[in-house]
Amino acid sequence: MAHDVTDRITLATTLGEPITRRFLLGRGRDEMGDEEKAALEAAVGTVRRYPARHQLVRAGEPLDVSMLLIEGYVARNMDDREGHRQLVSVHVPGDFIDLHAFPLKRLDHDVGTLGPVTVAMFEHRVLADLTASHPRLTRHLWFATLIDAAMHREWIFRLGRLGAEGRLAHFFCELNCRLEMVGLASDGRFELPLTQPDLAEACGLTGVHVNRTLKALREANVLLFRSGAVTILDPKRLAQIAEFEPGYLYGEHR
């Protein structure tokens, strides 16, 4: 795979702060001790940059590393027999993209970038040593995978019980909340390099339906999504349409 590789120390120097600073930020990162934070930071191997629309992992391939997303957006997806894609999750900076691969050694779905991304690589042999020597950190990593499971359940609810407006509203409410936790959204505004077809694949809708629904939300002065920029104009109304309750995200005020 074509990618730019940077060593951990070089990137940390460039950023002026730890590479893993957003891991569990807004979700109890302060409960991690300095020793645990340092151990996680030291476990980072190489740092890689990938372009937009790049496949990071193919379903079924053997894996010996897991990735922490530093910058950008990544999606997990599955395809049907005709090649139609369903996004099953979207990851934001601070998320472990494929920590599941550490015990499983492969994934049952594909993983790809949405826009340009930077990821930190954690070799599984290093994670094995890390979890053996730092049991409290192991619980934090476990907690991160349990949050993934909670979000998957909420996505199932969204697809199974909400209409088109509710699905899109819920999607934007969730991303806004998650990005606020890691300092990448403010006052309902954030960047999102998704296309309308991407939204359709995340929400189980057609592209035409997404276009009409976004227009309806815009004309109701609830939400504006244009050129990769999101502005939530009426957060209370958007949450009502979405039936959105953020408890499943397990923020610090849970």
Disulfide bonds with the S-S distance in Angstrom:
none
